[in-house]
Amino acid sequence: MNHRIIYKLYPTVVTIDDTEGAFDKDGNKVEINLSLVNAWVDPEQYKYQRAKEYPAISEQLDYIYHNGINAWKTDMIDPVKTKYPKGTV
């Protein structure tokens, strides 16, 4: 189960157990429509994709030191932003 999506789609859910299901604050089971969960597209997915793709901060800082801010942006940042634009999956 994708917990992050369930929490976004079902705001009353406070706990999720992969075998038992989802529950509200009173311990009542919340019925989850898995078709809806599986079909949901996170509008902020680009953030997670970019974060995985960017080099480590230490590498970025070293690149800035040796090549400057403009080269860093052009060579390291812009290609990732182009690959994962805002609002797309």
N, C-alpha and C positions, 0 to 999 in steps of 0.2 A: 504494500500500500504506500502511496505517496503521501506522507503525513502533511507536508507543506501545503499541498493542494487541498487536502481534506480540511485543514484548518481555515483556508481561505474561502472555500465553498460552504462550509458549515460552521458559522461563527459560534454556535452553542457548544461545539465539541471542545473539551478540555483535555481529554486523554485518549490515546489510541493504542490498542494492542493488536498486533498483526494477526493474532489467532482469534481473539475474542471480539474485536470490533472497536467502534468508537463510542465514547460516553460523554454525557454532559456533566456539569458541576455536581449534580445530585446523584451521579452514578447510573442514570438511565441510559439505556442503549439508544444511540442515534442511528437510524437506518441510512446507510450510505449507498448512493446510486453509483456503482463502479463504472458504468458506461459514461456517466457525466464526468466522473473523476478522470477517466482515461482520455476523454475527448477535450478536456480543458487545456487551453494553451496559456501559459504564464506570460503576461505582457512584459515582465521584467527578466525573462530568460536570458536576454542578451547580456545582462550584468554578470551572471554566473559563467556564461560562456567566455566572456572577455577575461574575467578574473583567472580562469584556468589557462588561458592562452598567453597572457602577459608574462614576460620573463620575471624572475625574482627581482625584488627591489634592489638588492645589491648589484645585480647585473645592469639594471637600468641606471643606477647612480654612477657606476663605472663608465657606462656608455656616455652619459652626459658629461662626465669629467673629461673624457678623451675626445669626444666629438661635438659637444655642445647641445644645447636644448633643441635647436631647430632640427638637427640631424636625428636626435632621439625621437622627437615627435614624428618626423617623416618616416624613419626606418623602423621604429618599434611600436608606436602607438597607433598611427593612422591605418596601417594594414589590418590590425585587429579590429579597429572600429569599422572599417570597410567590410570586413568578413562577417561581423556580427553587428549590424546597424540596430539602432533603437527601434523597438516595436515590431521586430520580426523574430521568427523562430528558425 
